[in-house]
């Protein structure tokens, strides 16, 4: 799978055009990121699905805290019906700072994601569900199961336990990283999960969900990478920071600035080392080399925010970077 992520911070009409461009450039799937301060991802995905023919569409990634998991499963099923069976569900624990802003306690994230996935799969299969775990559901069901196809679930993951759980239970994993060191490490966690995966669960897709910023001008590409890198660095676990030699205190300060809404200061605090660690940033040639190194471990590649200083142009440049000999 070759995928792309849209951040709904642009007007919906522009996002639809980017989605159409992605399909023309040969991308297989489009994910829309899910943050309350951006446009509703499901509205964007519906519009993109209407304007395209074959592109898979889905949230990337939606969390089961802001919306009850049963209601969330219905939203994904509705998208699947509207797109004629092209929905894919990216599910994850969500950004801790964002959930804190909304008053949600991000408790038991692994269990919450796993239970949300299992309950959704039962509902999509037409079953009635009673559930008593990290959330409650009593005699829940969808009234339109005949409209739902088998929706693949990809779990957004960064930590070892979530990656292993994904490999054991999900259809795929979206590993939120951009550096080969992280994917070498993640590959081992995937193998550990696959060792416990039942044979009847079908194939598994190890997808890199990487922040990418591509432009003909390398400096412009790196500058555009600051916002997503700030969010990644501010939310990274200490072992991830240590793997790349990133100062824990600086990353913590960036996270605190983001949580308090001081975005400009947070973005300014991003260091070159953070950009190197947490984004594939540069010219198409530079990006192609880095993507090839990531794909030594991952099966699929999803190019995530910011794509580049000019998102529309970046779609073509990212496609160019992904069209390297090692992918043929």
SVG drawing of the C-alpha trace seen along z (x, -y; Angstrom):
<svg xmlns="http://www.w3.org/2000/svg" viewBox="-32 -32 54 53">
<polyline fill="none" stroke="black" stroke-width="0.4" points="0.0,0.0 1.1,-3.5 -0.9,-6.0 -1.1,-9.6 -2.3,-11.6 -4.3,-14.8 -4.5,-17.2 -7.9,-19.0 -6.4,-22.4 -7.1,-23.6 -10.5,-24.3 -12.4,-21.2 -12.4,-22.0 -8.6,-22.1 -8.4,-18.8 -10.6,-17.2 -8.3,-18.4 -5.3,-17.0 -7.2,-13.7 -7.9,-13.6 -4.3,-14.4 -3.2,-11.6 -5.3,-9.1 -3.9,-10.4 -0.4,-9.9 -1.1,-6.3 -1.7,-6.4 -3.8,-3.5 -5.2,-5.0 -5.9,-8.4 -6.1,-8.9 -7.4,-12.1 -5.9,-13.0 -8.3,-13.5 -7.9,-16.6 -10.8,-18.6 -9.2,-21.9 -9.2,-20.9 -12.2,-20.2 -14.2,-17.0 -12.2,-14.2 -15.3,-12.2 -16.8,-15.0 -13.5,-15.4 -13.3,-11.7 -16.8,-11.5 -16.1,-14.4 -12.9,-12.8 -14.6,-9.4 -17.3,-11.1 -14.6,-12.7 -12.5,-9.6 -13.0,-6.1 -10.6,-3.6 -8.9,-5.4 -9.3,-3.8 -10.4,-6.4 -10.3,-6.4 -9.5,-8.2 -5.8,-8.2 -6.0,-7.9 -9.2,-8.3 -9.3,-7.6 -12.0,-5.8 -12.1,-8.4 -13.7,-11.5 -16.4,-9.4 -17.9,-6.3 -16.4,-3.2 -19.9,-2.0 -20.7,-5.4 -17.3,-5.5 -17.8,-2.1 -21.1,-3.4 -19.3,-6.5 -16.7,-4.2 -19.4,-1.9 -21.3,-4.9 -18.1,-6.0 -17.8,-2.4 -21.3,-2.6 -20.8,-6.0 -17.5,-5.0 -18.9,-1.8 -16.7,0.4 -13.5,-1.6 -13.3,-2.4 -10.2,-1.6 -10.1,-2.4 -7.0,-3.9 -7.5,-3.5 -5.2,-4.7 -5.0,-6.0 -4.9,-9.6 -2.6,-12.5 -2.3,-12.8 -2.0,-16.6 -5.1,-17.0 -7.2,-14.7 -6.1,-16.5 -7.3,-19.8 -10.7,-18.2 -10.8,-16.8 -10.4,-13.1 -8.3,-10.8 -6.3,-8.6 -6.4,-5.6 -5.6,-2.0 -4.9,-3.0 -3.9,0.4 -7.0,2.1 -9.3,-0.7 -8.0,-0.5 -8.1,3.3 -11.7,3.4 -12.8,0.7 -11.5,2.7 -13.0,6.0 -16.4,4.5 -16.4,2.7 -15.6,5.8 -18.5,7.6 -20.9,4.7 -19.7,4.6 -20.4,8.4 -24.0,7.8 -23.7,9.0 -25.4,7.5 -22.8,6.7 -22.7,6.5 -19.5,5.2 -18.2,4.4 -14.5,3.2 -12.9,-0.2 -16.3,-1.2 -19.8,0.0 -22.2,1.3 -25.5,3.1 -27.3,4.9 -25.7,2.6 -26.0,3.2 -26.0,1.4 -29.3,1.4 -27.5,1.6 -25.0,4.5 -25.8,5.5 -24.1,2.2 -20.8,2.9 -17.9,4.8 -14.9,6.2 -13.3,3.0 -9.5,3.4 -8.3,1.9 -4.9,0.4 -3.7,-0.5 -1.7,-3.7 1.3,-2.8 4.6,-4.0 5.2,-2.1 6.2,1.6 3.0,3.0 0.7,1.3 2.9,2.5 2.9,6.1 -0.9,6.0 -1.4,4.7 0.6,7.5 -1.4,10.1 -4.9,8.7 -5.2,6.1 -5.1,6.1 -2.1,3.7 -0.1,1.2 0.6,-2.4 4.0,-3.0 4.3,-6.6 8.0,-7.2 10.2,-8.4 13.7,-7.1 15.2,-3.7 16.4,-3.2 12.8,-3.3 11.6,-0.9 14.4,1.5 13.3,1.5 9.6,1.7 10.2,4.6 11.3,6.7 8.1,5.8 6.0,6.7 7.7,10.1 7.0,10.7 3.3,10.0 3.1,12.1 4.5,15.1 1.2,15.0 -1.1,14.2 -3.7,16.9 -3.3,18.3 -7.0,17.6 -6.5,13.9 -5.1,13.4 -2.2,11.3 -0.7,8.4 0.5,5.1 3.4,3.3 3.0,-0.3 5.3,-3.2 3.2,-6.2 5.9,-8.8 6.0,-12.6 7.2,-13.7 8.0,-17.2 9.3,-17.4 10.1,-20.4 12.6,-21.3 14.2,-23.6 15.5,-21.5 15.5,-24.4 11.8,-25.2 10.9,-21.5 12.7,-21.4 11.1,-24.6 7.6,-23.2 8.4,-20.2 8.6,-22.1 4.9,-21.9 4.4,-18.1 7.9,-17.5 7.0,-19.6 4.0,-17.5 5.9,-14.3 8.9,-15.3 6.6,-16.7 4.7,-13.4 7.6,-10.9 8.4,-8.5 11.9,-8.9 13.3,-5.7 12.5,-7.1 14.1,-10.4 17.2,-8.6 17.4,-6.5 18.0,-9.7 20.0,-11.7 17.2,-14.2 17.3,-16.2 14.4,-15.0 13.9,-18.3 13.7,-20.2 11.2,-17.8 9.2,-18.1 9.2,-21.8 7.9,-21.6 5.1,-19.3 4.1,-21.7 4.0,-24.6 1.8,-22.7 -0.5,-21.7 -0.8,-25.3 -1.5,-26.5 1.9,-28.3 2.3,-26.7 4.6,-29.3 7.1,-28.9 6.8,-25.2 7.6,-25.1 10.5,-27.6 12.0,-25.2 12.3,-22.4 16.0,-21.5 17.6,-20.2 18.2,-17.0 14.5,-16.6 13.7,-17.2 16.2,-14.5 14.8,-12.1 11.1,-12.7 10.5,-13.7 11.6,-12.7 12.4,-16.2 14.3,-17.5 14.3,-17.3 12.6,-14.4 16.0,-12.7 16.8,-13.0 13.3,-11.7 13.6,-8.8 16.8,-7.6 15.2,-7.8 12.0,-6.2 13.9,-3.3 15.8,-2.8 12.4,-2.7 11.0,-0.2 13.8,2.2 11.6,3.0 8.1,1.8 5.7,3.4 3.8,0.2 4.4,-3.5 2.0,-6.3 3.3,-9.9 2.0,-12.0 1.8,-15.7 3.0,-18.2 3.8,-16.7 5.6,-20.0 5.3,-23.7 2.9,-23.4 0.7,-20.4 -0.7,-20.0 2.8,-20.1 4.1,-17.9 1.7,-15.1 3.5,-14.8 6.9,-15.2 6.2,-12.5 5.0,-10.2 8.2,-10.8 10.2,-10.1 8.3,-6.8 8.8,-5.7 12.3,-4.4 14.0,-1.2 13.7,0.6 9.9,0.4 9.7,2.1"/>
</svg>
